[in-house]
């Protein structure tokens, strides 16, 4: 026998667990490197670029801060635009159904 209330409870529990897992993973950070470690980035579990480090050996020392900040700003601008595009695409795909702020993948 099909029990809709039991199914709804299970769906709510699963949504809660998924939200908790997303929050936990979103707080994690990982470092990526290139050019033998001369360029480093730190990315959050939500794909937010947190920090860029460029070794002075690659560019003029006076330009490093401006270059790091500019790359960080450009990445975050693109990330925000992609997130907005994904949100709009999901809204269209689900016919405007709100899943309680649950974002997949983030």
N, C-alpha and C positions, 0 to 999 in steps of 0.2 A: 504494500500500500504506500502511495506517495504522500509524504508529509511536507507540505510547503513551509510550515513554520520551522521545522528542523533544517530544511534546506536554507532558509533565510538566515538562521542563526549561524550555520556553518559558513555561509558567505560573509557575514559580518565578522566572524572570528578570523577568517582568512584575510579579509581586507585589513583588519587591525594588525595582524602579524606582518603582512606585506608592508604596511606603513611603518611599523617599528623597524623592520629590516632595512627599509630605504633610508630612514633617519640615521640608523647606526652606520650603514655603509657610506652615507653622505658625509659623515664626520671624519672618515678615513682620508689619508693623504698618501700619495705616492710621488716619488721623484723619478723623472726621466732625464736622461743625459744624451748628449751628442758631441761630436768632435772630440772624442777621447776625454769627456768630462769637462771640456771647456765651456760648454753651454748646458745649463741645468734648468729644469722647470719643475714646479710642484703643482700637482693637480689634485683637487678634492674628489671625493667619491661621487660628487654631483657634477663632475666634469668642469668645475670652475678652476680657472688658472689662478693660482694663489701667488706664485713668485717665479721670477725669471732671474737667473744669474748668468752673466756673460763674463768670462775671464778677460782681464785687461790685455792679454796677449793677442786677442782677436781684433780689438778696435782701440781707437784713441781713448785713453782713460777719461777724458773730459766728456766723452759722448756716451759712456756706458749707462749712467743713470737714466738719461733721456731715452736711449734705445730700449732699455729694459721696461721702463714705464709705458712707452709707446706700444711695444709689442703686447704687453699685458692689457692695455686698454683696447687695442684692436681685437685681440682674441675674445675678451669679455663682451665686446659689442657684437661680434659675430655669433657668439654663443647665445646671447640674449635674443638675437633675431631668429636663430634656429629654434630655440625653445618656443618662441611665439608662433613660428610656422608650424611646429609640431602640435602645439595646443589647438591651433585653428584646424589643422588636419584631423585631429582626433575628434574635435567637436563636430566637424562635418561627417566623419565616418560613423559616429555614434548617434547622429541625429540630434545633437545637443544634450544628450543624457549626461548628467553630472554624476561622476563617480566619487563624490565626496572629497575632491581635491587630490585623489590618488593619481600620481603621475607615473607613467611607465614609459621609458625606463626611469626617468627622473624629471 
